[in-house]
Amino acid sequence: MDLIINYRGKKFKLYVRKLSSVGKYMGLMFKRSKTKNLLFEYAKNSKTGIHSFFVFFEFFIIWLDDKNNILDFRIVKPFEFYINTKKEFRKFIEIPLNAENRKIVEFFFGRKAHEMN
């Protein structure tokens, strides 16, 4: 599905795969970096943290409110114990760092993903 995201007065469209309740437990674990962008959506505001155990590549995470406004974002490395934001959110998107998503990373960071280390 296409999701329209708002950031600093700009809107952009991102293709995401909305996860089922079961899919939320797995996320990007055991997947390849050429997988789809994953949307985690909650019925009410949350401060739930995640981990990146068994995710063998870096990914970009974006936390959203209920109107798809970006609250926070960061790059996540493989096997991080705890990833969270201090803000309450309604949704988040896990975006694999791959060629397909290169422009998204450049939009937020102004440089290529491989230059961020």
C-alpha positions as a Python dict, from the first residue, in 0.01 Angstrom:
ca = {
    (1, 'M'): (0, 0, 0),
    (2, 'D'): (109, 358, -55),
    (3, 'L'): (149, 571, 255),
    (4, 'I'): (172, 951, 241),
    (5, 'I'): (417, 1077, 505),
    (6, 'N'): (452, 1437, 628),
    (7, 'Y'): (786, 1586, 728),
    (8, 'R'): (866, 1955, 780),
    (9, 'G'): (586, 2070, 552),
    (10, 'K'): (675, 1823, 276),
    (11, 'K'): (482, 1514, 177),
    (12, 'F'): (615, 1204, 12),
    (13, 'K'): (478, 867, -82),
    (14, 'L'): (630, 546, 46),
    (15, 'Y'): (525, 195, -50),
    (16, 'V'): (484, -21, 262),
    (17, 'R'): (354, -363, 355),
    (18, 'K'): (121, -344, 657),
    (19, 'L'): (198, -624, 899),
    (20, 'S'): (-50, -855, 1065),
    (21, 'S'): (-41, -915, 1441),
    (22, 'V'): (186, -1216, 1388),
    (23, 'G'): (407, -1029, 1140),
    (24, 'K'): (474, -759, 1402),
    (25, 'Y'): (674, -1011, 1605),
    (26, 'M'): (909, -1088, 1316),
    (27, 'G'): (954, -759, 1130),
    (28, 'L'): (1281, -771, 933),
    (29, 'M'): (1424, -1066, 1126),
    (30, 'F'): (1570, -1337, 901),
    (31, 'K'): (1491, -1137, 586),
    (32, 'R'): (1727, -1012, 313),
    (33, 'S'): (1792, -644, 263),
    (34, 'K'): (1598, -650, -67),
    (35, 'T'): (1269, -697, 118),
    (36, 'K'): (970, -461, 142),
    (37, 'N'): (928, -164, 376),
    (38, 'L'): (726, -281, 677),
    (39, 'L'): (451, -82, 849),
    (40, 'F'): (376, -152, 1216),
    (41, 'E'): (48, 7, 1320),
    (42, 'Y'): (-107, 24, 1668),
    (43, 'A'): (-465, 97, 1778),
    (44, 'K'): (-349, 356, 2033),
    (45, 'N'): (-35, 554, 2108),
    (46, 'S'): (262, 345, 2215),
    (47, 'K'): (619, 374, 2339),
    (48, 'T'): (704, 13, 2257),
    (49, 'G'): (1071, -56, 2191),
    (50, 'I'): (1207, -305, 1941),
    (51, 'H'): (1534, -492, 1882),
    (52, 'S'): (1728, -585, 1571),
    (53, 'F'): (1835, -936, 1670),
    (54, 'F'): (1859, -1158, 1361),
    (55, 'V'): (1841, -860, 1126),
    (56, 'F'): (2165, -891, 929),
    (57, 'F'): (2165, -546, 765),
    (58, 'E'): (2115, -183, 863),
    (59, 'F'): (1770, -33, 831),
    (60, 'F'): (1603, 303, 869),
    (61, 'I'): (1316, 340, 1116),
    (62, 'I'): (1058, 618, 1107),
    (63, 'W'): (810, 674, 1391),
    (64, 'L'): (476, 837, 1296),
    (65, 'D'): (173, 981, 1471),
    (66, 'D'): (-185, 891, 1375),
    (67, 'K'): (-182, 1151, 1092),
    (68, 'N'): (145, 1015, 940),
    (69, 'N'): (354, 1306, 1066),
    (70, 'I'): (710, 1199, 1134),
    (71, 'L'): (797, 1215, 1504),
    (72, 'D'): (1146, 1067, 1496),
    (73, 'F'): (1379, 857, 1280),
    (74, 'R'): (1718, 689, 1290),
    (75, 'I'): (1942, 426, 1133),
    (76, 'V'): (1948, 91, 1315),
    (77, 'K'): (2243, -146, 1307),
    (78, 'P'): (2215, -527, 1319),
    (79, 'F'): (2175, -693, 1659),
    (80, 'E'): (2095, -380, 1862),
    (81, 'F'): (1942, -473, 2197),
    (82, 'Y'): (1688, -192, 2233),
    (83, 'I'): (1562, 69, 1987),
    (84, 'N'): (1303, 327, 2082),
    (85, 'T'): (1199, 689, 2069),
    (86, 'K'): (1108, 905, 2367),
    (87, 'K'): (789, 1017, 2191),
    (88, 'E'): (461, 830, 2185),
    (89, 'F'): (381, 704, 1836),
    (90, 'R'): (99, 529, 1653),
    (91, 'K'): (301, 368, 1372),
    (92, 'F'): (654, 297, 1264),
    (93, 'I'): (814, 184, 940),
    (94, 'E'): (1120, -38, 904),
    (95, 'I'): (1295, 55, 580),
    (96, 'P'): (1583, -171, 463),
    (97, 'L'): (1890, 20, 345),
    (98, 'N'): (1903, -99, -14),
    (99, 'A'): (1923, 53, -361),
    (100, 'E'): (1544, 82, -385),
    (101, 'N'): (1533, 302, -72),
    (102, 'R'): (1846, 509, -142),
    (103, 'K'): (1653, 829, -217),
    (104, 'I'): (1460, 809, 111),
    (105, 'V'): (1783, 796, 313),
    (106, 'E'): (1934, 1079, 108),
    (107, 'F'): (1622, 1289, 169),
    (108, 'F'): (1654, 1260, 548),
    (109, 'F'): (2031, 1259, 587),
    (110, 'G'): (2155, 1439, 278),
    (111, 'R'): (2410, 1168, 202),
    (112, 'K'): (2425, 808, 92),
    (113, 'A'): (2363, 529, 343),
    (114, 'H'): (2713, 383, 302),
    (115, 'E'): (2861, 722, 399),
    (116, 'M'): (2687, 728, 737),
    (117, 'N'): (2918, 494, 927),
}
